[in-house]
Amino acid sequence: MFSSRSFRLIVGMSGATGQIYGIRLLEVLKNDPRVETHLIMSEWSEKTIGMETDWHADDVRALADKNHDLKDLGATVSSGSFRRDAMVVIPCSIKSLSAIAYSLNSNLLVRAADVTLKERKPLVLVARETPLHLGHLHTMVQVTNMGATLVPPMPAFYNHPQTLDDIVIQTVNRVLDLVGLHKELAPRWTGDPTEEMRHVEIGKVRES
């Protein structure tokens, strides 16, 4: 049976720090009638969720429309015949990034990402690592050349974030833009600030 929803998004959550990015993305899409979410969560994602947030892994799973076992390489999302519109890995560990870059289809998250690339669909990787050595950079070039889009969660400050969630949601907004799901979750840049505003903000920084 085909879904009545028009956009299918596969969401991978690997074990990197920054689990709140994936959680917030799923929260934003939970009640969107256009979108059907398919979640693949790694074992270390489950553990890191407990370390970093007040969420339980089962509650995160409940945000998705469908869940898939990481070890189930026979799942629907492992096949190119499964219609998908995009995939996001948020957060994306260097281990998962490397496996995707070299097509090491050892689990469902990596396999689904590999299929997304071969089907020429958008694949967005929210890579969480710093600092970076040359091996990381080579791997990032490799996966970019294959067609993926790397989105390290770099905070914007032109919108004057007041809370940690302001920073998180700005990255989530950018990720959704990149897969074609446009939402107005955070302020967008509208042009150069006035000279007066620039002076005020510089003054604030100096005072601190």
C-alpha positions in Angstrom: 0.0 0.0 0.0 1.4 3.4 -0.9 1.6 6.2 1.7 -0.8 9.1 1.2 2.0 11.4 2.3 3.9 13.1 -0.5 7.5 13.2 1.0 9.4 10.2 2.4 12.4 11.1 4.5 14.8 8.5 5.9 16.4 9.7 9.2 19.6 8.1 10.4 20.9 8.8 13.9 24.4 7.5 14.6 26.3 7.6 17.8 28.0 11.0 17.6 27.4 13.7 20.2 24.6 16.1 19.3 21.6 13.7 19.5 19.3 16.7 20.1 19.7 17.6 16.4 18.0 14.4 15.3 15.4 14.6 18.1 14.4 18.1 17.2 14.2 17.3 13.5 11.9 14.4 14.2 9.8 16.6 16.5 9.4 19.3 13.9 8.2 16.7 11.3 6.0 14.7 13.7 2.8 16.4 12.8 3.6 17.4 9.2 1.0 15.8 7.0 3.3 16.0 4.0 6.1 13.9 5.5 6.6 10.2 6.3 9.7 9.6 8.4 11.6 6.4 8.5 14.0 6.2 11.5 17.2 4.1 11.7 18.9 4.5 15.1 22.3 3.0 16.0 23.0 1.3 19.3 25.3 4.1 20.2 22.7 6.7 19.3 20.4 5.1 21.9 23.2 5.2 24.5 24.2 8.8 23.7 20.6 10.0 23.9 20.6 8.9 27.5 23.9 10.5 28.2 23.1 13.9 26.6 19.3 14.4 27.0 16.3 13.7 29.2 14.8 11.6 26.4 14.5 7.8 26.3 15.3 6.1 23.0 11.8 4.6 22.8 10.3 8.1 23.0 12.5 9.2 20.2 11.4 6.3 18.1 7.8 7.2 18.8 8.4 10.5 16.9 8.9 8.6 13.6 6.3 7.2 11.4 8.2 4.0 10.9 11.3 2.5 12.6 13.8 0.1 11.2 16.3 -2.2 13.0 19.9 -1.3 12.3 20.8 -4.9 11.7 17.9 -5.6 9.3 19.6 -5.4 5.9 16.4 -6.8 4.4 14.3 -3.7 5.4 12.4 -1.8 2.8 14.7 1.2 2.9 17.7 -1.0 1.9 16.3 -1.3 -1.6 16.4 1.2 -4.5 12.8 0.1 -5.3 11.7 1.8 -2.1 10.6 5.3 -3.0 12.5 7.9 -1.0 12.8 11.6 -1.5 15.9 12.2 0.7 17.9 10.9 3.7 19.5 12.8 6.6 22.0 11.4 9.0 21.8 13.6 12.1 24.1 13.4 13.9 26.6 11.6 11.7 29.7 10.1 13.4 33.0 9.8 11.6 32.6 6.0 11.7 29.3 6.2 9.8 30.6 8.9 7.5 33.6 6.7 6.6 31.4 3.7 6.0 29.1 5.7 3.7 32.1 7.2 1.8 33.5 3.7 1.0 30.2 1.9 0.6 30.8 -0.5 3.5 27.2 -1.6 3.8 27.6 -3.3 7.1 24.4 -2.0 8.7 21.0 -0.6 7.5 21.9 3.1 8.2 24.9 2.9 5.9 23.1 0.7 3.3 20.2 3.2 3.2 22.6 6.0 2.7 24.4 4.1 -0.1 21.1 3.4 -1.9 20.1 7.1 -1.5 23.3 8.1 -3.3 22.9 5.5 -6.1 19.3 6.6 -6.7 20.6 10.2 -7.0 18.5 11.5 -4.1 19.6 14.1 -1.6 21.8 12.8 1.3 22.6 15.2 4.1 25.2 14.3 6.6 25.4 16.4 9.8 28.9 15.4 10.8 30.0 16.0 14.4 33.7 16.0 14.9 36.4 18.5 15.7 39.3 19.1 15.3 39.7 17.3 12.0 42.8 15.4 10.8 43.7 14.7 7.2 41.9 11.3 7.1 38.6 12.9 8.1 39.1 15.6 5.4 39.8 13.0 2.7 36.7 11.1 3.7 34.6 14.2 3.6 35.9 15.0 0.1 35.2 11.4 -1.0 31.6 11.4 0.2 31.0 14.9 -1.3 32.3 13.8 -4.6 29.8 10.9 -4.5 26.9 13.4 -4.1 26.3 13.8 -0.4 26.0 17.2 1.3 28.0 17.8 4.5 26.4 20.1 7.0 28.6 20.4 10.2 26.3 22.1 12.7 27.8 25.5 12.7 25.8 28.0 14.7 24.7 31.3 13.2 24.9 34.4 15.4 23.3 37.0 13.2 19.9 35.9 14.6 21.0 36.6 18.2 20.3 33.1 19.7 19.2 33.3 23.3 19.0 29.6 24.1 20.7 26.4 23.1 17.5 25.4 21.3 17.8 28.5 19.2 21.1 27.2 17.9 19.9 23.7 17.4 16.8 24.7 15.5 18.7 26.9 13.1 20.7 23.9 12.0 17.6 21.8 11.7 16.0 24.5 9.6 19.0 24.5 7.2 19.0 20.7 6.9 15.3 20.7 6.0 16.0 23.4 3.4 18.6 21.2 1.8 16.2 18.3 1.3 13.4 20.5 0.1 11.2 20.7 3.2 11.1 24.5 3.7 10.0 25.7 7.1 10.3 29.0 9.0 11.8 27.7 12.2 14.5 30.3 12.6 15.1 33.9 11.4 16.7 34.1 8.0 19.3 36.6 6.9 17.6 39.6 5.3 20.5 41.9 4.5 23.3 43.9 6.1 22.5 45.2 9.6 22.4 49.0 10.0 25.6 50.7 11.1 23.8 51.6 14.4 23.0 47.9 15.1 26.5 46.9 14.1 27.9 49.4 16.6 25.6 48.2 19.4 26.5 44.5 18.9 30.2 45.2 18.8 29.8 47.2 22.0 28.1 44.3 23.7 31.0 42.0 22.8 33.6 44.4 24.1 31.7 44.8 27.4 31.7 41.0 28.0 
